[in-house]
Every structure is written in C-alpha cells, then in structure tokens.
C-alpha cells in the first residue's frame, strides 16, 4: 500500500485515509491500488469488523474529501490507472465487500469523490460537507455508480436536479434527504464515525453482514426474492457458533463473545 492511502486499526475497526491533500485527494493510480489493498486488509482480517473511510484535509484552505478523478492523470493518457479489475474506479466503487464501511466526509465530495461516498454503506458528514456530480458541466457523465446510486440515496427528483444542473448539495440538505445518517461539527467527525463503527462492531458479525446484504438488495423491489434471501441468510446465521453464543450469553446475563463463525 502506498502513502496515498493510509491504514490503521483501533479495536475491531479499520481506519482508511485518502492521503493526497495537496491534490484535493483526487484519485490517481496510487490511490486506486492503495484503496483496493486497504479493503483487502479490511476483508481479510478476522479481527476487523467495520471500516471507516476518511480523507486527510489538513492544511487545506477549503477541505476536500475527494475531487474525484485526477484530471492531470487523465490528460496524460493514463485514465486506465484510475481503475482496478475488481473495484472499478478508485479500486473501490464496484468492489464486492462483506463488511460495512462508513464514509466520514469533511468538506467537498464531488464527481468521483461522491461516487466513492455512495459506494460506502453509511455516511457521517461534517456541517461543512458538500456533495455534487458536476460531470455535465464538463461534457462527462458520472459513470462510476453516481447516476444510479444517488437516486436510491436521495430520491429521483432530488437526484435528477443535482445530476442535470451540476449544482452541489449542502450537508444539512443531504442529511434531510437521507444521504447522510449523522451530521456533526468538523472537529468531531472522525470521533463520531468511530463511535458508529464501534457500535456496529459490538454486534454479531455474521448477523451484521447478512443484514447489510439484504438491505443492499432492497431497492430491487422484488419482495419474493428478498424474502428468499432473508430466509436463507437467517438459516445460515442461526446455524453458526455465534447464534449459540448469543443465546447462551443472554441466559447467563453476560456480554456475548463473538467469533464471526
């Protein structure tokens, strides 16, 4: 993993940091491969249950979570370096994952930066965060998930407005529309994201992953398929060691010791 993406752990939580503040945390080849490698570590470590994705905005006059694709890289004819085979853009937006990941957004998340946010499972934002898909102002389209994930997150009318005008969405409005689950002051954004991640990590890992999977499929509106998926996952969870541990801990009036199996 390069210095463009940093990785550390605290308890059962991994903190992944986009680390190109001098380039507005824009995605280049190092970010794409580094973010993919960070997600690999998150997924492969049995002790880690939740991830938090944050950006280094230190010393930025106007904080930017991510400005999306690095246009200098594209201008140099190296567009393909911004993608990986498994993750797509930034090595992340189409990456299949089992574990929940929270985006902690301080400042601007625009274009591919918003598409990275939309690929996360939950969003904690600072009051100075803004979100946008301004591709149409440059004769581009948000092809890394933004055009179909944003309507799911905030509704068709609001998404169509943002996508066709290219105008940004403020933090409070994003919270009201449901893109953001928690809105806090900039100074405590990472603390709040870690509190949320720790609360999730305290729960049974298999149940968390199974629940996440069903929620992600909910937008299909196919109730029969969702019922089958829910029932299959319920049976798998109930057959696990953690299911027995959860029931035993309840009877013994003690905190459960989850093993994730």
C-alpha positions in Angstrom: 0.0 0.0 0.0 1.3 3.5 -0.9 1.4 6.6 1.1 -1.6 7.8 -0.9 -3.8 5.6 1.2 -3.1 5.0 4.9 -4.4 2.2 7.0 -4.6 1.7 10.8 -6.8 -0.2 13.2 -8.4 0.6 16.5 -10.2 -2.3 18.2 -12.3 -4.1 15.7 -12.4 -1.0 13.3 -10.1 -0.2 10.4 -9.5 3.5 9.5 -8.6 4.0 5.9 -7.4 7.5 4.9 -7.2 9.1 1.5 -3.9 10.9 1.7 -3.4 13.3 -1.2 -4.4 16.6 0.5 -2.1 18.6 -1.9 -4.2 17.3 -4.8 -7.6 17.6 -3.1 -7.5 13.9 -2.5 -8.1 13.2 -6.2 -7.8 9.6 -7.4 -4.6 8.6 -9.2 -3.2 5.2 -9.8 -1.6 5.1 -6.3 -5.0 5.9 -4.7 -6.8 3.2 -6.7 -4.3 0.5 -5.9 -3.9 1.7 -2.3 -7.6 1.8 -1.6 -8.1 -1.7 -3.1 -5.3 -3.0 -0.9 -6.8 -1.4 2.2 -10.2 -3.0 1.5 -8.3 -6.3 1.0 -6.8 -5.9 4.5 -10.2 -5.0 6.0 -11.9 -8.0 4.4 -9.1 -10.5 5.2 -8.5 -9.6 8.8 -10.9 -11.7 11.0 -10.4 -9.2 13.9 -11.7 -6.3 11.9 -15.4 -6.0 11.5 -16.1 -2.4 10.2 -14.2 0.1 8.2 -14.1 3.9 8.3 -13.0 5.8 5.2 -11.8 9.4 5.8 -9.7 11.9 4.0 -6.7 14.0 5.0 -7.8 17.6 4.7 -5.0 19.1 6.8 -3.8 22.5 5.8 -6.4 22.7 3.0 -8.0 26.2 2.9 -11.2 24.6 1.7 -11.4 21.0 2.8 -12.0 18.4 0.1 -12.8 14.8 0.9 -12.1 14.0 -2.7 -12.4 15.9 -6.0 -12.8 12.6 -7.9 -10.5 11.6 -10.8 -7.2 13.4 -11.1 -7.6 15.2 -14.4 -3.8 15.6 -14.8 -3.6 11.8 -14.9 -6.4 11.6 -17.5 -4.8 14.4 -19.5 -1.6 12.4 -19.6 -3.4 9.5 -21.2 -3.3 7.3 -18.1 -7.1 7.1 -17.4 -6.9 3.3 -17.0 -4.7 3.6 -13.9 -7.6 5.1 -12.0 -9.4 1.7 -12.2 -8.8 -1.8 -10.9 -10.3 -5.1 -12.3 -12.1 -5.9 -9.0 -13.0 -2.4 -7.7 -13.5 -0.3 -10.8 -12.9 3.4 -10.3 -10.6 4.2 -7.3 -10.3 0.4 -6.8 -13.5 0.7 -4.7 -16.8 1.8 -6.2 -17.8 -1.6 -7.6 -15.8 -3.7 -5.1 -17.8 -6.6 -3.5 -17.4 -6.5 0.2 -18.8 -8.4 3.2 -18.0 -5.9 6.0 -19.7 -2.5 6.5 -17.8 0.7 5.6 -18.6 4.2 6.8 -17.5 7.3 4.8 -16.6 10.2 7.1 -16.9 13.2 4.9 -15.5 16.6 5.8 -15.6 19.2 3.0 -16.3 18.6 -0.7 -17.1 15.2 -2.2 -17.6 15.8 -5.9 -17.7 13.8 -9.1 -15.8 10.6 -8.5 -15.4 11.7 -4.9 -19.2 11.5 -4.3 -19.2 8.2 -6.2 -16.7 6.8 -3.6 -19.1 8.1 -0.8 -22.1 6.5 -2.5 -20.3 3.1 -2.6 -20.0 3.2 1.2 -22.7 1.7 3.5 -23.2 4.7 5.8 -22.2 8.4 5.6 -21.2 10.6 8.5 -20.7 14.2 7.4 -19.5 17.5 8.9 -21.6 20.6 8.7 -19.3 22.0 6.1 -19.5 18.9 3.8 -21.0 19.4 0.3 -21.8 16.8 -2.3 -22.0 17.1 -6.1 -22.0 15.4 -9.5 -20.9 18.2 -11.8 -19.9 16.0 -14.7 -22.4 17.5 -17.1 -20.7 20.9 -16.8 -17.6 19.2 -18.4 -19.4 17.1 -21.0 -19.0 14.0 -18.9 -21.3 11.6 -17.0 -21.0 10.0 -13.6 -20.3 6.5 -14.8 -18.8 5.1 -11.6 -22.2 4.5 -9.9 -23.4 8.0 -9.3 -26.2 8.0 -11.8 -28.0 5.1 -10.2 -26.8 5.2 -6.6 -27.7 8.9 -6.0 -31.4 8.4 -6.9 -31.5 5.4 -4.5 -30.0 7.6 -1.7 -32.0 10.8 -2.1 -34.9 10.1 -4.4 -35.4 10.5 -8.1 -36.4 14.2 -8.2 -33.6 15.5 -6.0 -31.0 13.3 -7.8 -32.2 14.4 -11.2 -31.9 18.1 -10.1 -28.3 17.6 -8.9 -27.2 15.5 -11.9 -28.6 17.7 -14.6 -27.7 21.1 -13.1 -24.3 20.0 -11.6 -25.1 22.1 -8.6 -23.8 21.0 -5.1 -25.9 19.7 -2.2 -25.2 21.1 1.2 -24.7 18.9 4.3 -28.0 19.8 6.0 -30.0 19.1 2.9 -28.1 15.8 2.3 -29.0 14.8 5.9 -32.6 15.7 5.3 -32.7 13.7 2.1 -31.1 10.6 3.7 -27.7 10.5 2.1 -26.1 11.3 5.4 -27.0 9.4 8.6 -25.2 11.6 11.1 -24.3 15.3 10.9 -21.7 16.7 13.2 -19.3 19.6 13.6 -16.0 19.2 11.7 -13.8 18.8 14.8 -15.6 15.6 15.8 -16.3 13.9 12.6 -13.8 11.1 12.9 -14.8 10.6 16.6 -18.5 10.2 15.5 -17.6 7.8 12.7 -15.6 5.7 15.1 -18.5 5.7 17.6 -20.8 4.5 14.9 -18.3 1.9 13.7 -17.7 0.7 17.3 -21.4 0.3 17.9 -21.7 -1.8 14.8 -18.6 -3.8 15.6 -20.1 -4.7 19.0 -22.8 -6.7 17.3 -22.7 -10.2 15.9 -20.5 -10.0 12.8 -22.5 -12.7 10.8 -25.8 -11.0 11.6 -24.4 -7.6 10.6 -23.1 -8.9 7.3 -26.3 -10.8 6.5 -28.5 -7.8 7.3 -26.3 -5.5 5.2 -26.6 -7.8 2.2 -30.4 -7.8 2.4 -30.6 -4.0 2.8 -28.3 -3.6 -0.3 -30.8 -5.7 -2.3 -33.9 -3.9 -1.0 -34.0 -1.4 -3.9 -34.8 -4.3 -6.3 -38.4 -4.2 -5.1 -38.7 -7.9 -5.7 -40.2 -8.9 -2.4 -40.2 -12.6 -3.2 -36.5 -12.7 -4.0 -35.8 -10.6 -0.9 -37.8 -13.0 1.3 -35.8 -16.0 -0.1 -32.6 -14.1 0.5 -33.6 -13.1 4.1 -34.7 -16.7 4.9 -31.6 -18.3 3.5 -29.3 -15.9 5.4 -31.4 -16.3 8.6 -30.9 -20.1 8.4 -27.1 -19.6 7.9 -26.8 -17.2 10.8 -28.9 -19.5 13.1 -26.6 -22.4 12.3 -23.5 -20.6 13.4 -21.5 -20.8 16.6 -22.3 -17.2 17.3 -26.0 -17.9 17.4 -25.5 -20.4 20.2 -23.1 -17.9 21.9 -25.7 -15.1 21.7 -28.4 -17.3 23.3 -26.1 -18.6 26.0 -24.8 -15.1 26.8 -28.4 -13.9 27.1 -29.3 -16.7 29.5 -26.1 -16.1 31.5 -26.6 -12.3 31.6 -23.2 -11.5 30.2 -21.9 -9.8 27.0 -21.5 -12.2 24.1 -18.1 -13.1 22.8 -18.5 -13.1 19.0 -16.2 -15.2 16.9 -17.7 -14.4 13.5 -18.4 -18.1 12.7 
